[in-house]
Amino acid sequence: MTAQVNDVPSGRGTRRTRSATVAVLVALCALTAGCSSEAEDLGVVWDTPAERKAEQQGNGAWLSGDTLVRSRFDAVRGYDARTGKRSWEYVPPGRSAVCHVAADTGSSVLVLTRDGDGTSAPAKGNACADVVAIDMNNGREIWHTPLPALDPWATRLQSSTVSAGSGIAVLLRGDDLQAVDVRTGKARWKAALPKGCVPGTTAVAERQVTALLACGGTEYLLGDRLPSDAELFVATFAPATGALLWSAPLGNRSTVRWDARADFVSADPVVVAASATGDSDSGAYFSFGRNGRPNPPIDFSGPYGEIKPSERLTAAADDSRLYALPLHRVRNSRVDPLRLTAFDLATGEPVWGGTVDDDRLDGDTGYHIIPRDGKITVLTSRRETPLFGDPGYTYSLRVLDGATGEQREVRGFPEGDDPVDTVFVYEDRLIGTRYESYRSPSKPFTSYERR
């Protein structure tokens, strides 16, 4: 089972950050009598009330059983998936704020970190080191533990301190990776880290726990805990015991420094998007087979176009392919289009898409990709320019065959609806969720039916 880690934000100020366990759906064609290439509008069944503006942290949304959960910096709320009515609310005590959130939807547990006084941690130098687990069925706190504060130097390698899934929460406790039972908080194991390695961000899949590591190096600067020439590695561990399954340098034949911008696209198979150095535009997607053997990298720039920094984590992976949205520079064009492209992880080569003329989305711009069960769902937008009035956008949902890229279904969201950030399938309906609308008020959830 593929474990995506870019479907739900982790509380950082970016459009698509990681958490290892999102419960999203995509087998839309399987829920209908047939598939059509003609767009049909979705009908609204219910809406949740709009929430006021949020900050750029703690934002996320999940479906667990019959409960929808929406997290923001100031509160976590649960809703009945059948009716959209709010069923519970968790508010951090005092003025503390939610920093980062991970979910194990199979166990119905949300694990969050919070700061001390409700202001932005970077602004106050106040670590988001308080870990709290919440029952997603009723919003009750079920366990709590403090973590050591992260050093300022570590924020690049250790962008978050918690991940969750498969019945465990993995905690970054100093220079150790520890797992606790996600329902009870009781210790399960401490990871067998390779010698000379410092742990970083983690992601949890059903078959493995994956972590970024900083390893080796000899060049220390005054006050540094890590050598400036330490190399970025990736490692996997057994979720039941913490035993090391394999570790490998991220860059294979090229060295990727520990402070490069690197994020998980998928935990199983392991796919990491990493800049060559720091925040540079150059870099690649690095992926690995089940035994840790590296696949050929997929560069951010090539004959198939250019994957800009803001689009790198729009990519998604299934067991054999990476789906991305490279940009193509078109001379004398007002807009440089993005083209949905599928890459074979084993070879690093495009298998469909990859040219400006190969448009799989009928002129729409994709902004979120969800693969599952051999199909991919793409959320798209289109800029409309009316004869009179200001330009606006329409939003759609498109289902494609992952193997061929052929379009199977198109559904339009109702005119005037805010864009959704991802979709869940609940019974015979689609539920759109908005968790990145921190610039203006928006409705957390909308339930749609096919007309």
Buried (B, 14 or more C-beta within 10 A) or exposed (E): EBBBBBBBBBBBEBBBBBBBBBBBBBBBBEBBEEBEEEBEBBEBBBBBEEBEEBBBBBBBBBBBEBBBBBBBBBBBBBBBBBEBEBBBEBEBEEEBBBBBBBBBBBBBBBBBBBBBEBBBBBEEEBBBBBBBBBBBBEBEEBBEBEBEBBBEBBBBBBBBBBBBBBBBBBBBBEEEBBBBBBBEBEEBBEBBBBEEBBBBBBBBBBBBBBBBBBBBBEEEEEEEEBBEEBBBBBBBBBBEEBEBBBBBBBBBEEBBBBBBBBBBBBBBBBBBBBBBBEEEEEBBBBBBEBEBEBBBBBBBBBEBBBBBBEBBBBBBBBBBBBBBBBBBEEEEEEEBBBBBBBBBBEEBEBBBBBBBEBBBBEEBBBBBBBBBEEBBBBBBBBEEEEEEEEEEEBBBBBBBBBEEBEBBBBBBBEEEBBBBBBBBBBEEBBBBBBBBBBEEEBBBBBBBEBE
